[in-house]
Amino acid sequence: MNGLEARIDRWVEAGLITPAVGDDLRRYEHEHQDIAPPASAPDAVATGPEAVAPPPPPSQPRTLALVGEVVGYLGAALVISAVSFLLGRTWADLPTAGRVAIVAGLLAVVAVGGTLAARVATDPAQRLASVLLLATVGLTAWLAWVITDAAGVTDEAMGVAVTAPTLVVAAVIYAARRRGLAQLATLAALAGLASSTVSLVAADDRDMALALGLTLAAVGAAWVAGAAMGWLRPATAGLVAGGMLTVLALQTTAYDVTRTPMLIAAVAVSVALLAVAITVSRLAVLIVPGGIGLLISTPQLIDHLVGDAVATWVGVLLTGVALVVVAVWMVRERRQAPGG
C-alpha cells in the first residue's frame, strides 16, 4: 500500500469522503498505475474490455456510522428521561445558579455533539447532527426562560425575552446548515417571537386575536415567498410549513366579529395556494397546505354563515369533490403537442 492509498483510507475513516468515493479514487489511480486496485476488483467478471467490477460491499466505517446514529438516539433518550426524573424531584429546591448551570451544561454538551456530528460527511452523522442541533434550539429556549424567570421579567415580556435568543440560535444553525429541521426550527422561533410581540402590544383580547392571525399569516406568506424564490432550502419544507402557518393562523384566530372575514380569508388563501399549485409545477407541493386549509376552513365558514348541519356537510362534499378533480388533473398523463 503506497502513501496515496493510505491517505484515501484515512479520508474515508475521517468521514471526509464516502467509501464508494474512495473506491472510485482507487480505481482511477490504478488505471494510471499509481496504486493497487480496490478490494472489490478481483471479484470482477473478466469477460472482456467491457467487464465491470461489482459494487464494493458495505464498508466498516458506514456500518459503524449507522450503529453510532442509533446509539446516539438511544443515549439522548436516556439522558432526557434521567434529567426529567431528577429535575422533577429537585428543581424546586435548586438555587437559580444551579438551574442555570444544569441547563447551560446540557446545552453545551448537545451543541458540541451536534457540531462534531455535522463535520462527518455521512448520512447517519448528518441526520444525528440535525436532531442534536434541533435540541440545541429547544435548550436555548429553556435556558432563556430560566434566566428571565430568575430575573423577574413580567409574563407579558417573557415571551419576547425567550423567543428572541431562540430565533438567533435557530437562524445561525440554519445559515450554517440548510436542512429541513433547521428551517422548521427557525420558522417556529420566528412565529413565537411574532406572537409574543403581538401579545405584548395588543390593547385587548379582540385586537390581539385579529393582530395575531394577520401577523402569523404574514409570516407564513413571507416564508412561502422565500421558498418559492429559492432563498429557503429545502424549498419543499418552506412551502409546506409556510403555507400551513398561513391558513391555520387565519382559521384558528377567527373569533367574534372577526370570525367571518378571517374564515373567508382562510378559504381564499387556500384556494389561491391550490391555484398556484396547479399552474406552477415546481410549486405543486402547495396543494398540501391549500387542500388542508380548504378542508378545515370551508365547513367552519358554512356552519358560521348558515348554521345548518346539512348545508355544512354538503359544503364538505363539494370541497372533497373539487379536491379530487384537482388531484386527477394534476396526476393525469400529459402529452406534449408536436413542437410544443
C-alpha positions as CSV (number, residue, x, y, z in Angstrom):
1,M,0.0,0.0,0.0
2,N,1.5,3.3,-1.0
3,G,1.1,6.7,0.6
4,L,-1.9,7.8,-1.6
5,E,-3.9,4.7,-0.8
6,A,-3.2,5.2,2.9
7,R,-4.4,8.7,2.7
8,I,-7.6,7.6,0.9
9,D,-8.2,5.2,3.8
10,R,-7.7,8.0,6.3
11,W,-10.2,10.2,4.4
12,V,-12.8,7.5,4.5
13,E,-12.3,6.8,8.2
14,A,-12.5,10.6,9.0
15,G,-15.8,10.9,7.0
16,L,-14.4,13.3,4.5
17,I,-15.4,11.1,1.6
18,T,-17.7,8.1,1.4
19,P,-16.4,4.6,0.9
20,A,-17.8,4.5,-2.6
21,V,-15.9,7.6,-3.5
22,G,-12.7,6.1,-2.0
23,D,-13.1,3.0,-4.2
24,D,-13.7,5.2,-7.3
25,L,-10.4,7.1,-6.5
26,R,-8.6,3.8,-6.1
27,R,-9.9,2.6,-9.5
28,Y,-8.9,5.8,-11.2
29,E,-5.4,5.8,-9.7
30,H,-5.0,2.1,-10.5
31,E,-5.8,2.8,-14.1
32,H,-2.9,5.3,-14.1
33,Q,-0.6,2.7,-12.4
34,D,-0.3,4.6,-9.2
35,I,-1.9,2.3,-6.6
36,A,-3.4,-1.1,-6.2
37,P,-7.0,-1.7,-7.3
38,P,-9.8,-1.6,-4.7
39,A,-10.6,-4.7,-2.8
40,S,-13.6,-5.4,-5.0
41,A,-11.6,-5.6,-8.2
42,P,-10.6,-9.3,-8.1
43,D,-14.3,-10.2,-7.9
44,A,-14.9,-8.7,-11.3
45,V,-16.0,-11.0,-14.1
46,A,-13.2,-10.8,-16.7
47,T,-15.2,-11.3,-19.8
48,G,-13.5,-8.6,-21.9
49,P,-12.9,-4.9,-22.0
50,E,-16.5,-4.1,-21.1
51,A,-16.3,-6.1,-17.9
52,V,-17.5,-4.1,-14.9
53,A,-16.5,-4.8,-11.3
54,P,-19.4,-5.5,-8.9
55,P,-20.1,-2.8,-6.4
56,P,-18.0,-3.0,-3.3
57,P,-19.6,-4.5,-0.1
58,P,-20.7,-2.1,2.6
59,S,-17.6,-0.9,4.5
60,Q,-17.0,-1.0,8.2
61,P,-17.0,2.9,8.6
62,R,-20.5,3.1,7.1
63,T,-21.8,0.3,9.4
64,L,-20.2,2.0,12.4
65,A,-21.8,5.2,11.4
66,L,-25.3,3.6,11.2
67,V,-24.8,2.0,14.6
68,G,-23.5,5.2,16.0
69,E,-26.6,7.0,14.9
70,V,-28.9,4.6,16.6
71,V,-26.7,4.6,19.8
72,G,-26.8,8.4,19.7
73,Y,-30.6,8.4,19.7
74,L,-30.8,5.9,22.5
75,G,-28.3,7.9,24.5
76,A,-30.3,11.1,24.0
77,A,-33.5,9.3,25.1
78,L,-31.8,8.0,28.2
79,V,-30.4,11.5,29.0
80,I,-33.8,13.1,28.6
81,S,-35.5,10.5,30.7
82,A,-33.0,10.8,33.5
83,V,-32.9,14.6,33.5
84,S,-36.7,14.8,33.5
85,F,-36.9,12.5,36.5
86,L,-34.1,14.1,38.5
87,L,-35.2,17.6,37.8
88,G,-38.8,16.8,38.7
89,R,-37.6,15.8,42.1
90,T,-35.1,18.5,42.8
91,W,-35.9,21.5,40.5
92,A,-37.9,23.5,43.1
93,D,-35.1,23.1,45.7
94,L,-32.3,24.1,43.3
95,P,-30.9,27.7,43.6
96,T,-31.0,29.9,40.5
97,A,-27.3,29.4,39.8
98,G,-27.8,25.6,39.9
99,R,-30.7,25.7,37.4
100,V,-28.8,27.9,35.0
101,A,-25.7,25.7,35.3
102,I,-27.6,22.5,34.6
103,V,-29.4,23.8,31.6
104,A,-26.3,25.5,30.2
105,G,-24.3,22.3,30.7
106,L,-26.9,20.3,28.8
107,L,-26.9,23.0,26.1
108,A,-23.2,22.9,25.7
109,V,-23.0,19.1,25.5
110,V,-25.7,18.9,22.9
111,A,-24.4,21.8,20.9
112,V,-20.9,20.4,20.8
113,G,-22.2,16.9,19.9
114,G,-24.3,18.3,17.0
115,T,-21.3,20.4,15.8
116,L,-19.0,17.4,15.8
117,A,-21.6,15.2,14.1
118,A,-22.1,17.8,11.4
119,R,-18.5,17.7,10.4
120,V,-18.7,14.0,9.5
121,A,-19.7,13.6,5.8
122,T,-22.0,10.5,6.2
123,D,-25.8,10.4,6.0
124,P,-26.3,8.9,9.5
125,A,-24.0,11.6,11.1
126,Q,-25.8,14.4,9.3
127,R,-29.2,13.1,10.5
128,L,-27.9,12.8,14.0
129,A,-26.5,16.4,13.8
130,S,-29.8,17.7,12.6
131,V,-31.6,16.2,15.6
132,L,-28.9,17.4,18.1
133,L,-28.9,20.9,16.7
134,L,-32.7,21.0,16.9
135,A,-32.4,20.0,20.5
136,T,-29.9,22.9,20.9
137,V,-32.6,25.3,19.8
138,G,-35.0,23.9,22.4
139,L,-32.4,24.0,25.1
140,T,-31.7,27.6,24.2
141,A,-35.3,28.5,24.8
142,W,-35.3,26.6,28.1
143,L,-32.1,28.4,29.3
144,A,-33.6,31.8,28.3
145,W,-36.7,31.0,30.2
146,V,-34.7,30.0,33.3
147,I,-32.7,33.3,33.2
148,T,-35.7,35.6,32.5
149,D,-37.8,33.9,35.2
150,A,-35.0,34.4,37.7
151,A,-34.6,38.0,36.6
152,G,-38.2,38.6,37.4
153,V,-39.3,39.6,33.9
154,T,-43.0,40.1,33.6
155,D,-45.2,37.5,31.9
156,E,-46.0,39.9,29.1
157,A,-42.4,40.4,28.2
158,M,-41.1,36.9,29.0
159,G,-42.3,35.6,25.6
160,V,-40.2,38.1,23.7
161,A,-37.2,37.5,26.0
162,V,-37.3,33.8,25.4
163,T,-38.1,33.6,21.7
164,A,-35.6,36.3,20.6
165,P,-32.4,34.5,21.6
166,T,-34.0,31.2,20.4
167,L,-34.6,32.7,17.0
168,V,-31.0,34.0,16.8
169,V,-29.6,30.5,17.6
170,A,-32.0,28.8,15.2
171,A,-31.1,31.2,12.4
172,V,-27.4,30.8,12.9
173,I,-27.8,27.0,12.7
174,Y,-30.0,27.2,9.6
175,A,-27.5,29.6,7.9
176,A,-24.7,27.0,8.5
177,R,-26.9,24.0,7.6
178,R,-29.6,24.4,5.1
179,R,-31.6,21.4,6.3
180,G,-35.3,20.9,6.8
181,L,-35.3,20.6,10.6
182,A,-33.2,23.7,11.0
183,Q,-35.5,25.6,8.7
184,L,-38.6,24.5,10.6
185,A,-37.0,25.4,13.9
186,T,-36.2,28.9,12.6
187,L,-39.8,29.3,11.4
188,A,-41.2,28.2,14.7
189,A,-39.0,30.6,16.6
190,L,-39.9,33.4,14.3
191,A,-43.6,32.7,14.7
192,G,-43.1,32.5,18.5
193,L,-41.4,35.9,18.5
194,A,-44.1,37.4,16.4
195,S,-46.8,36.0,18.7
196,S,-45.1,37.2,21.8
197,T,-44.6,40.7,20.3
198,V,-48.3,40.9,19.4
199,S,-49.4,39.8,22.8
200,L,-47.1,42.4,24.4
201,V,-48.5,45.4,22.4
202,A,-52.2,44.4,21.8
203,A,-54.7,46.6,23.6
204,D,-57.3,43.9,24.3
205,D,-58.2,40.3,23.6
206,R,-60.2,41.1,20.4
207,D,-57.4,43.2,19.0
208,M,-54.9,40.6,19.9
209,A,-56.7,37.8,18.1
210,L,-57.0,39.8,14.9
211,A,-53.5,41.1,15.0
212,L,-52.1,37.6,15.9
213,G,-53.9,36.0,13.0
214,L,-52.8,38.6,10.5
215,T,-49.2,38.7,11.8
216,L,-48.7,34.9,11.7
217,A,-50.4,34.7,8.3
218,A,-48.0,37.4,7.0
219,V,-45.0,35.4,8.4
220,G,-46.2,32.3,6.7
221,A,-46.8,34.1,3.4
222,A,-43.3,35.6,3.5
223,W,-41.9,32.1,4.2
224,V,-43.7,30.7,1.2
225,A,-42.5,33.5,-1.0
226,G,-38.9,33.0,0.2
227,A,-39.1,29.3,-0.6
228,A,-40.6,30.0,-4.0
229,M,-37.8,32.4,-4.8
230,G,-35.2,29.9,-3.9
231,W,-34.0,31.8,-0.8
232,L,-35.0,29.0,1.6
233,R,-33.8,25.4,1.2
234,P,-35.1,22.8,1.1
235,A,-37.9,24.5,-0.8
236,T,-40.5,21.8,-0.1
237,A,-40.2,22.3,3.7
238,G,-40.6,26.1,3.3
239,L,-43.6,25.9,1.0
240,V,-45.5,23.4,3.1
241,A,-44.6,24.9,6.5
242,G,-45.2,28.5,5.4
243,G,-48.5,27.6,3.7
244,M,-49.8,25.7,6.7
245,L,-48.9,28.5,9.0
246,T,-50.7,31.0,6.8
247,V,-54.0,29.1,6.6
248,L,-54.0,27.9,10.2
249,A,-53.2,31.3,11.6
250,L,-56.3,32.8,9.8
251,Q,-58.5,29.9,10.8
252,T,-57.6,29.4,14.4
253,T,-57.7,33.1,15.3
254,A,-61.2,33.8,13.9
255,Y,-63.2,35.0,16.9
256,D,-66.4,37.0,17.5
257,V,-66.8,39.9,15.0
258,T,-63.7,38.9,13.1
259,R,-64.8,35.3,12.5
260,T,-66.5,35.8,9.2
261,P,-63.7,37.9,7.5
262,M,-61.0,35.7,8.9
263,L,-62.6,32.4,7.7
264,I,-63.3,34.0,4.3
265,A,-59.6,35.0,4.1
266,A,-58.6,31.4,5.1
267,V,-60.7,29.9,2.3
268,A,-59.5,32.5,-0.2
269,V,-55.8,31.8,0.7
270,S,-56.4,28.1,0.5
271,V,-57.9,28.5,-3.0
272,A,-55.0,30.7,-4.0
273,L,-52.5,28.1,-2.9
274,L,-54.3,25.4,-4.9
275,A,-54.4,27.7,-7.9
276,V,-50.6,28.3,-7.7
277,A,-50.0,24.5,-7.2
278,I,-52.0,23.8,-10.3
279,T,-50.4,26.4,-12.5
280,V,-46.8,26.3,-11.4
281,S,-45.4,22.8,-11.5
282,R,-42.4,23.5,-9.3
283,L,-44.7,24.8,-6.6
284,A,-47.1,21.8,-6.8
285,V,-46.4,20.9,-3.2
286,L,-48.6,23.9,-2.2
287,I,-51.6,21.6,-2.8
288,V,-50.9,20.2,0.7
289,P,-51.5,23.4,2.8
290,G,-54.1,24.6,0.3
291,G,-56.1,21.3,0.5
292,I,-55.8,21.1,4.3
293,G,-56.8,24.7,4.7
294,L,-59.8,24.3,2.5
295,L,-61.0,21.2,4.3
296,I,-60.7,22.9,7.7
297,S,-62.0,26.4,6.8
298,T,-64.9,25.7,4.4
299,P,-67.1,23.7,6.9
300,Q,-66.5,26.3,9.6
301,L,-67.4,29.1,7.3
302,I,-70.6,27.4,6.1
303,D,-71.6,26.5,9.6
304,H,-71.0,30.1,10.8
305,L,-72.9,31.7,7.9
306,V,-75.8,29.2,7.6
307,G,-75.9,27.3,10.9
308,D,-77.2,24.2,9.2
309,A,-75.6,20.8,9.6
310,V,-76.9,19.5,6.2
311,A,-75.5,22.6,4.4
312,T,-72.2,22.2,6.2
313,W,-71.8,18.6,5.0
314,V,-72.9,19.5,1.5
315,G,-70.1,22.0,1.6
316,V,-67.7,19.4,2.8
317,L,-68.9,17.1,0.0
318,L,-68.4,19.7,-2.7
319,T,-65.0,20.6,-1.3
320,G,-63.9,17.0,-1.4
321,V,-65.1,16.6,-5.0
322,A,-63.2,19.7,-6.0
323,L,-60.0,18.4,-4.4
324,V,-60.4,15.0,-6.2
325,V,-60.9,16.7,-9.5
326,V,-57.8,18.8,-8.9
327,A,-55.8,15.8,-7.9
328,V,-56.8,13.8,-11.0
329,W,-56.0,16.8,-13.2
330,M,-52.5,17.1,-11.6
331,V,-51.6,13.4,-11.9
332,R,-53.0,12.6,-15.3
333,E,-50.6,11.8,-18.1
334,R,-49.9,14.9,-20.2
335,R,-48.9,14.6,-23.8
336,Q,-46.8,17.3,-25.3
337,A,-48.1,18.7,-28.6
338,P,-45.8,18.5,-31.6
339,G,-43.3,21.3,-31.5
340,G,-44.6,22.3,-28.0
